[in-house]
Amino acid sequence: MKKLFLIALLFTSYSYAQEGEIHGDFQLNLQSYKDDARIGAIAPDEIILNNSFFNLIYSKGNFSTGVRYESYLNALLDYDSEFQGNSIAYRYASYSLDNLDVTVGNYYEQFGSGLVFRTYENKGLGVDNAMDGVRVKYNILNSIDIKSFIGKSRTYLEYSDGIIRGIDFETNLFELLALENSTNLILGSSFVSRFQKDNNPKFNLPQNVGIYGLRSNLISGNFNYYLEYVHKYNDPAGSIADNSNNYASGNAIKTSLTYFQKGLGFSFDAHRVDNMEFRSERQQSKEYIINYIPTLSKQHSYTLLAFYPCATQSNGEIGFQSDLYYKFDRGTKFGGKYGTKININYSRVLALDGGSSIKNDSIDFTPTFFGSSNELFYSDLNLELIKKINSKLRVNSTLAFQKYNKDVLEGKLPGEYGIIESTIGVIDATYKLKRKHTLRTELQALLTDDDDGSWSMALVEYTMSPNWFFAIQDLYNFGNDDQKNHYFNLNFGYIKGSNRIEIGYGKKRAGIFCVGGVCKEVPSSNGFSLNISSSF
């Protein structure tokens, strides 16, 4: 079927290329490996591993079609070993006519914030849970959006046994009622179910498992308020794998409030989730989760600030995050000649009062809805200061205080590590040497008496726009009394138009890598890398 789809696509593209448009992109990630006993790096048998992707998209008017070819020979160590071989892993055709959009083949979709349903691709995490089936979207009166789909979720290079069905409604109430008002109220509701035959001889498992959600978004002037509630019917997919035989239902509530005006911004996010892991298949060993619990922590881009990232606990957690942004105007005492920006962020995540439903032996147990225990999962208080010193020098500095429950967030034995408390400082300075020549330096320090002790990181990056860039980095575990390791990395690259080539050599520390609260464990490595990307 995939071969026929590709042949049809190529024939269509060849026949109509002069009338339509063809776009695409290519990406190659190649890595060599060697043993390094000092950092625990073990080279695979292949020595060199590779991930490659090629997208080809043809569009003409309201019609579009495309394929993505993927090659894992074999997959990089950062990826799951189930990624093996070559495959046309993504192919689709879609058209739109009179407010109706139809897609057949593969597609990504999200309902609301993702609590009910979300499929997406993230090459950094090695995640791609694209649907394979049919999706229909229809807009009524320019104010009601209806989305519906049916299909199977991708699992590595195959598809899950579970059949996923869903429907979503969303409307702008003020537009629907033709009210002329600066305030908008957007209401939405979703329902998704998974069907999978009960072939378990020991347990009576539900063949149809549903999850529904209700949401509202009030927008008035500079304010935006969002509220969403989700309920998941009894789904022993997780508990059977854990042998706890628990058929408890799950639920979640998410709320956020934001306010922005020139020079000032504030946001507050909170959620409470209990037994909200929703998978494309009962067995947990391979299948991807098909809903998403947004994390309640700042998405740090600096190495040591993201050293101990917050992994969302979909089985049960309650927490909040607040963020304050302010800009001191030019000419003021704190603003100086160019102005000064500050950002204060605080997040705190705790266990549910009494523990989550899925981890309790009693089927009738329900945690206190808005209660929390004294068990801390994660907290982060950070202050960021952004200051332009003069026409050539710009400095970003950050001070953070973090607490990280490694036992819970990394699935360790209770009491094995406990809570890791750290103080982190970052100074990032960018200096324009001359036109198109920029020097950037980072100095970072993480101070702690826990886990592997304190770390430092230094980076120097030199850019000659628009073509060349060079970077040298050293991550040093100076607080480790047993082994003070250096993780040295050297990278340089060339950019020409939409083509980018980067070559590097260095060592990578074993640890947890997260994006948006979705995390994976990556092994240590030592070797060369080649990354090529291009688009047309």
C-alpha positions in Angstrom: 0.0 0.0 0.0 2.8 2.4 0.9 4.6 1.7 -2.4 1.4 2.3 -4.4 0.9 5.6 -2.5 4.4 6.7 -3.3 4.1 5.8 -7.0 0.8 7.7 -7.2 2.4 10.8 -5.6 5.4 10.8 -7.9 3.2 10.4 -10.9 1.0 13.3 -9.8 4.0 15.5 -9.0 5.6 14.8 -12.4 2.4 15.4 -14.3 1.4 18.6 -12.6 4.7 20.1 -11.3 4.5 23.0 -13.8 1.1 23.9 -12.5 1.6 23.2 -8.8 4.4 23.6 -6.3 6.9 21.1 -4.9 8.6 21.7 -1.5 10.7 19.5 0.7 13.5 19.2 3.2 16.3 16.7 4.1 18.0 16.0 7.3 21.0 13.7 8.1 22.2 13.0 11.6 25.3 10.8 11.7 27.2 9.8 14.9 30.3 7.7 15.5 30.9 6.1 18.9 33.8 4.7 20.8 34.2 3.2 24.3 35.0 5.5 27.1 35.1 3.8 30.4 35.6 7.0 32.3 32.2 8.3 31.4 30.5 4.9 31.0 30.2 5.2 27.2 29.8 1.9 25.4 30.1 1.8 21.6 27.6 -0.2 19.6 28.7 -2.9 17.2 28.0 -0.7 14.2 30.4 2.1 15.5 28.6 4.6 13.3 24.8 5.1 13.5 22.5 7.2 11.4 19.1 8.9 11.4 17.9 10.5 8.1 14.7 12.1 7.0 13.4 13.3 3.6 10.1 15.2 3.1 8.5 15.7 -0.3 5.3 17.8 -0.6 3.3 18.7 -3.7 0.5 21.3 -3.6 -1.8 22.7 -6.2 -4.7 24.9 -5.2 -6.7 23.2 -2.5 -5.0 19.9 -2.9 -1.7 18.7 -1.3 0.0 15.4 -0.9 3.4 14.3 0.6 5.6 11.6 1.9 8.4 11.3 4.4 11.2 8.8 3.9 13.0 7.8 7.1 16.2 5.8 7.5 17.6 4.3 10.7 20.8 2.3 10.0 20.7 1.9 12.9 19.1 4.6 15.0 21.3 6.9 17.1 21.8 5.7 20.7 19.5 8.6 21.8 16.6 6.8 20.0 14.9 3.6 20.9 16.4 0.5 19.4 13.0 -0.3 17.8 13.8 2.3 15.1 15.5 0.0 12.6 15.7 0.0 8.8 14.2 2.2 6.1 10.5 3.1 5.6 8.1 5.5 4.0 6.9 6.3 7.5 4.6 9.3 6.6 2.3 9.8 3.6 -0.8 11.7 3.1 -3.2 13.4 0.7 -5.6 16.2 1.6 -7.9 18.7 -0.1 -10.2 21.5 1.1 -13.5 22.6 -0.5 -16.2 25.0 0.8 -14.9 24.9 4.4 -14.4 21.2 4.3 -10.9 19.7 4.8 -10.3 16.0 4.3 -7.0 14.2 5.0 -6.3 10.5 4.3 -3.1 8.7 5.3 -1.0 10.2 8.1 -1.8 13.4 10.1 -1.1 15.1 13.4 -3.9 16.4 15.6 -4.5 18.0 18.9 -7.7 18.7 20.9 -7.6 21.6 23.3 -4.4 21.8 25.2 -3.7 18.1 24.5 -5.1 16.6 27.7 -7.6 14.6 25.7 -5.6 13.9 22.6 -2.3 15.0 21.0 -0.2 13.4 18.2 3.0 15.1 17.2 6.6 14.7 16.1 9.7 15.6 18.0 13.0 14.4 16.4 15.0 15.4 19.5 13.0 13.0 21.7 12.6 10.4 19.0 8.8 10.7 19.3 6.4 10.4 16.4 2.9 9.1 17.2 1.3 10.2 13.9 -2.2 8.9 13.1 -2.9 6.7 10.1 -6.5 6.9 8.9 -9.0 9.6 7.9 -9.5 13.1 9.3 -12.3 15.5 8.5 -12.5 19.2 9.5 -15.5 21.4 8.8 -16.2 25.1 9.6 -19.8 26.2 9.9 -20.8 29.9 9.7 -17.2 30.9 10.2 -17.7 30.4 14.0 -18.0 26.6 14.6 -15.2 24.2 14.0 -15.8 20.5 13.9 -12.9 17.9 13.7 -13.3 14.2 13.6 -10.9 11.3 12.9 -10.4 7.6 13.0 -7.1 5.7 12.7 -4.2 4.0 14.4 -1.3 5.6 16.1 2.2 5.1 14.9 4.6 3.1 17.1 8.2 3.3 15.8 7.8 2.1 12.2 4.6 0.1 12.8 1.1 1.0 14.1 -0.7 0.1 17.3 -3.4 -2.5 17.6 -5.8 0.0 19.2 -8.2 1.9 16.9 -8.5 5.5 17.9 -11.7 7.6 17.2 -12.3 11.2 18.1 -14.5 14.3 17.6 -14.0 17.9 18.7 -16.2 21.0 18.7 -15.1 24.5 19.2 -17.0 27.8 18.7 -16.5 31.5 19.3 -19.7 32.3 21.2 -19.7 36.0 20.5 -19.1 35.5 16.8 -21.8 32.9 16.7 -24.3 35.3 18.3 -23.1 38.1 16.0 -22.3 40.3 19.1 -20.0 43.2 18.5 -17.7 43.0 21.6 -14.0 43.2 22.3 -14.5 40.2 24.5 -14.4 36.7 23.0 -15.5 33.5 24.7 -14.3 30.3 23.0 -16.0 27.1 24.1 -14.9 23.6 23.2 -15.6 19.9 23.9 -13.8 16.7 22.9 -14.3 13.0 23.0 -11.8 10.3 22.1 -12.0 6.5 22.5 -9.7 3.5 21.9 -11.0 0.2 20.8 -9.0 -3.0 21.4 -10.2 -6.5 21.7 -10.1 -8.2 25.1 -7.8 -11.2 24.7 -6.6 -11.4 28.3 -7.6 -14.7 29.9 -7.1 -13.4 33.4 -8.8 -10.0 33.5 -12.1 -8.7 32.1 -10.7 -5.7 30.2 -12.9 -2.9 28.7 -12.6 -3.0 24.9 -13.7 0.6 24.5 -12.0 3.2 26.7 -13.2 6.8 26.4 -11.9 10.2 27.4 -13.8 13.5 27.2 -13.0 17.1 27.9 -14.7 20.5 28.3 -12.8 23.8 27.9 -13.4 27.5 27.7 -11.1 30.4 26.8 -12.2 34.0 27.8 -10.3 36.8 26.1 -11.0 40.4 27.1 -8.6 43.2 26.5 -5.2 42.3 27.8 -6.5 39.3 29.8 -6.8 35.7 28.8 -8.3 33.0 31.0 -8.3 29.3 30.1 -10.1 26.5 31.9 -10.2 22.8 30.9 -11.6 19.7 32.6 -11.0 16.1 31.4 -12.3 12.7 32.5 -10.9 9.4 31.5 -13.0 6.3 31.9 -11.6 3.2 33.6 -8.6 2.1 31.7 -6.5 -0.7 33.2 -3.8 -0.4 30.5 -1.3 1.0 33.0 -2.4 -0.9 36.1 -2.3 -4.3 34.4 1.2 -3.7 33.4 2.0 -2.9 37.0 0.0 -5.9 38.3 -2.1 -3.6 40.5 -5.4 -4.7 38.9 -6.8 -1.2 39.3 -9.7 0.0 37.1 -9.9 3.5 38.6 -11.0 6.4 36.3 -8.8 9.4 35.7 -9.4 13.1 35.6 -7.5 16.4 35.1 -8.2 20.1 35.4 -6.0 22.8 33.9 -6.3 26.6 34.3 -4.3 29.6 33.3 -4.5 33.3 33.5 -2.4 35.7 31.5 -2.1 39.5 31.3 0.1 41.4 28.9 0.6 45.1 28.1 3.6 47.0 26.8 6.5 46.4 29.1 4.6 44.2 31.5 3.4 40.6 31.4 2.1 38.1 34.0 0.9 34.5 33.7 -0.3 31.9 36.1 -0.8 28.2 35.2 -2.0 25.3 37.4 -3.2 21.8 36.9 -4.2 18.7 38.8 -4.0 15.3 37.1 -4.8 11.8 38.4 -4.4 8.6 36.4 -4.3 10.5 33.1 -2.0 8.3 31.0 -3.8 7.4 27.7 -2.0 5.0 25.4 -2.7 3.8 21.9 -2.6 0.2 23.2 -2.9 -1.6 26.6 0.7 -2.9 26.8 3.1 -0.2 28.0 6.3 -1.7 26.7 6.3 0.0 23.3 3.2 2.1 22.6 3.2 5.9 22.7 1.0 8.0 24.9 -1.6 9.8 22.8 -2.4 12.6 25.1 -0.3 15.3 26.6 0.1 16.8 30.1 1.8 20.2 29.8 4.6 20.7 32.2 4.5 23.3 35.0 8.0 24.6 34.8 10.0 27.0 32.7 11.5 25.6 29.5 15.2 26.3 30.2 17.5 26.6 27.2 20.8 26.7 29.2 22.6 23.4 29.9 22.8 23.6 33.7 19.4 25.1 34.2 17.9 22.1 32.4 20.2 19.6 34.1 17.4 18.4 36.4 14.2 18.9 34.3 10.7 18.5 35.5 9.1 15.3 34.0 5.3 15.5 34.1 3.8 12.7 36.3 0.6 11.8 34.4 -0.3 9.2 37.1 -0.8 12.0 39.6 0.5 15.5 40.5 -0.8 19.0 41.4 1.1 22.2 40.9 1.4 25.7 39.6 3.7 28.0 37.7 3.8 31.8 37.7 5.8 34.2 35.5 6.3 37.9 35.8 7.9 40.0 33.0 8.8 43.7 33.3 10.8 46.1 31.2 12.3 49.2 32.8 12.1 52.0 30.2 15.1 53.8 28.8 16.4 56.8 30.8 15.1 55.5 34.1 17.3 54.6 37.1 17.2 50.8 36.4 16.6 51.1 32.6 19.7 53.1 31.8 20.4 54.1 28.2 19.0 51.0 26.5 16.3 49.7 29.0 16.4 46.6 31.2 14.2 43.5 31.1 13.6 41.2 34.1 11.7 37.9 34.3 10.8 36.2 37.5 9.5 32.6 37.4 8.4 30.2 40.1 7.0 26.7 39.8 6.1 24.0 42.3 4.8 20.5 41.8 3.6 18.1 44.5 2.1 14.7 44.9 -1.7 14.3 45.3 -3.2 14.0 48.8 -3.2 10.3 49.6 -1.5 9.4 46.3 -2.9 8.9 42.8 -5.9 6.6 42.1 -3.8 4.2 39.9 -1.2 3.6 42.7 -3.8 2.8 45.4 -4.9 -0.8 46.1 -8.5 0.3 46.6 -10.6 0.7 43.5 -12.9 3.1 45.3 -10.1 5.3 46.5 -10.2 8.9 45.2 -7.6 11.5 46.2 -8.7 14.9 47.6 -9.5 16.9 44.5 -7.6 20.1 45.4 -5.5 18.7 48.2 -1.8 18.0 48.0 0.6 16.0 50.1 3.9 17.2 51.5 5.8 15.1 49.0 7.6 17.6 46.7 8.3 16.6 43.1 9.9 19.7 41.8 10.3 23.4 42.5 12.2 26.2 40.6 12.6 29.8 41.5 14.6 31.8 38.9 15.3 35.4 38.1 16.5 36.5 34.7 18.0 39.9 33.9 18.5 41.0 30.3 20.7 44.1 29.8 22.2 45.9 26.8 25.4 47.5 28.2 26.3 49.4 25.0 25.9 49.2 21.3 28.2 46.2 21.1 27.6 44.2 24.4 24.5 42.5 25.6 24.3 40.4 28.8 21.7 37.9 30.0 22.1 36.6 33.6 20.1 34.1 35.5 20.0 32.9 39.1 17.9 29.9 40.0 17.1 27.7 43.0 15.8 24.3 42.2 14.6 21.2 44.1 14.4 17.9 42.2 12.9 14.7 43.5 15.1 12.2 41.6 13.4 9.1 43.0 10.0 10.1 41.6 11.0 11.9 38.5 13.5 9.3 37.3 11.7 6.2 38.6 14.4 5.3 41.2 13.8 3.4 44.4 12.3 5.4 47.3 15.1 7.0 49.3 17.8 6.1 46.8 18.6 9.7 45.9 16.0 11.9 47.6 15.6 15.5 46.7 18.5 17.2 45.0 18.8 20.9 46.0 20.8 23.1 43.7 21.7 26.8 43.1 22.5 27.7 39.5 24.0 30.8 38.0 24.3 31.7 34.3 26.0 34.6 32.5 25.5 34.9 28.8 27.4 37.7 27.0 27.2 38.6 23.3 29.7 41.0 21.8 29.7 42.4 18.3 33.4 42.5 17.3 32.6 44.1 13.9 30.0 43.9 11.2 28.7 40.3 10.9 31.3 39.0 13.4 29.9 38.1 16.9 31.5 36.5 19.9 29.2 34.9 22.5 30.3 33.4 25.8 28.4 31.4 28.5 29.6 30.8 32.0 27.4 28.5 34.1 27.7 26.9 37.6 25.5 24.4 39.4 26.2 24.1 43.1 24.9 21.1 45.1 26.0 18.6 47.7 23.7 16.0 46.3 23.8 13.4 43.5 27.1 13.8 41.5 28.0 17.1 43.1 28.6 20.5 41.5 29.1 21.3 37.8 30.4 24.1 35.7 30.1 24.9 32.0 31.9 27.3 29.8 31.2 28.0 26.1 32.7 30.2 23.5 30.9 30.7 20.2 32.1 32.7 17.2 29.8 33.6 14.3 30.7 35.1 11.0 27.3 35.8 9.5 25.8 34.6 7.4 28.0 31.5 6.7 30.4 30.2 9.4 30.1 29.4 13.1 32.4 27.8 15.6 31.8 26.7 19.2 33.9 25.2 22.0 32.2 23.9 25.2 33.4 22.1 28.4 31.1 20.6 31.0 33.0 19.8 34.2 31.8 17.8 37.2 34.2 19.5 39.6 32.1 18.5 42.7 32.3 14.8 42.2 34.8 13.4 44.7 35.0 10.0 42.9 35.6 11.1 39.4 35.9 14.7 38.1 35.0 14.3 34.4 35.3 16.8 31.6 32.7 16.6 28.8 34.5 18.6 26.0 32.7 19.4 22.8 33.9 21.2 19.6 31.5 22.1 16.7 31.8 24.1 13.6 29.5 24.6 10.6 28.7 26.3 7.4 25.4 27.8 6.2 24.6 28.7 2.6 21.0 29.7 1.9 18.8 26.9 3.2 21.7 24.4 3.5 23.4 23.8 6.8 26.3 21.5 7.6 27.7 21.0 11.1 30.6 18.7 12.2 31.4 18.1 15.8 33.3 16.0 18.2 32.8 15.5 21.9 31.4 13.7 24.9 27.8 13.5 26.1 26.8 13.0 29.7 24.2 10.3 30.5 21.0 11.9 31.9 17.4 12.9 31.3 16.4 15.0 28.3 13.0 16.7 28.3 10.9 18.8 26.0 7.7 20.2 27.4 7.6 17.7 30.3 8.0 14.7 28.0 11.3 13.1 28.9 13.6 10.3 28.0 16.9 8.9 29.3 19.9 9.3 27.1 23.2 7.3 27.4 26.7 8.8 27.6 28.7 8.8 24.4 32.0 9.8 22.8 32.5 10.4 19.1 32.2 12.5 16.0 28.9 13.9 14.6 27.8 15.1 11.2 24.5 17.0 10.7 23.2 18.2 7.4 19.9 19.9 6.7 18.5 21.4 3.6 15.1 22.6 2.3 13.7 23.6 -1.0 
